[in-house]
Amino acid sequence: FGRGPMISLAVAAPLGLALVAFLCFLLCYTEAVYSYGAGWWSLVAAVNLAGCAWEGRNKRGAGRPVVAWSAVASAVICFAGFVAACVGAGRPADDGLGLEVKPVALLGAVGAAAWLGWRNLGGLTLVQEEAKPPEDEVGAAGGRCRRCCPACCWVFWFIVSAWAALHGILLVSEAVEYYPGDAQYVQVGERAIFTRCMGTGEPVVFFEHGLGGNSLDFVWMQRNVSQYVRTCSYDRSGAGRSAERGPMPRSSAAVAEDMAAVVEALGIQEMILVGHSMAGFNMRLFHRDHPEKVLGMVMIDPVNPNITDSCDPSETYPSPLISFGLAVAEAGVLRMLRVLGMLTAFAPLNELPEDVQGEYYANLVKVDYYRTRIDEYAVWGQSCTAVKDLTQDQRTIDAPVTVVVPVEGIYTDDMPAADEMAALGVNTTTKPARLVLVDDPDVDHIAVVFVERFAAHTTAAIHDMLALHAAQV
């Protein structure tokens, strides 16, 4: 009788924790979608703890060491999931960060199910001495298998539990550090789009990032220009802090519509439009629909439909390398590499201001970063064709245009095509187009915006355009 209350407590405590975790899960699901994975971990791990306690009640003696070590693994993941769920309850619903933990959570759940099933089906023969067949009946190989399989199963479950727990803790720490609750969002339909506006004064300088980028791409330029006028950049759907991916297909036409909605929500009437890479498509389609809002354009190594082979609207373009990145991101590998200081594939990021490098790296390990890149590149042909099919009047930009190109970039082997882009803005002698060549052996398509001394060329082009506008007013 003396052991009864102790046994009941050993069973009731994990079950109570499971109930609390489940309630947290429900709360977090309504408040912060990303806590879905963390809450699930808590629930699975707490149930496993209850299973451990139940096994300890029925298999005393030799079974205790197994129960104790199994409980350690479950306790680790349960604690991490519980903390992540509690923190997540206070996060804004548009963060959406934790959808990417689902594969890790699923792997943990599979490991838990395998482990519990193995034990409940009598696989752990080391706790049932009487059930062990004589060695001479199974041979030495069978004995080794019987001893090793349970150990391997436990090691697998422990590693998966620890991995999932650490992944959850890192995810929540990123949410707290890099995604503050007072961030400035605007609504585009049912999606929350993050905007980064600073400075005051007219005209507004509006930045549009390229494929795989986000609002921080323009940090050097924006911080400089915002000393004189209002500047705004934003994260497209699925990029940066804008967690929700947009409706399919994610063509430049769809992006231009989102851009127009963001501009309207920010109350911008006229602007100088600045964009990098694939933004060249988006900017031209935005101008087609809203020419009255564009006072000028600065294009940084922009895509040109006339020099790309990927312009078939009926084809879906694959991204094998990005798909691989998606797979390793879903498993949490990139997040771990970042913590260990081994994520060096994005070396140009080290050229950004130190206070934004952490946030940019946090963006690059997110699953939706890769999904969004895949979504947008898959319909590259549609985006390219939409721009290529513009009429002559739609192609002509009745505003000054400056094209900034690095010596090593899209136009390395075809500089006349860059002149063609600059010529889009040639309409009158008072609104000239010009081409700015960044001639440096270290510059390329990415460095032209990430490295301060190269970004200075675009900053100067923006100031020139502001001066031209002021002279005409």
Disulfide bonds with the S-S distance in Angstrom:
Cys197-Cys232 2.12
Cys311-Cys384 1.99
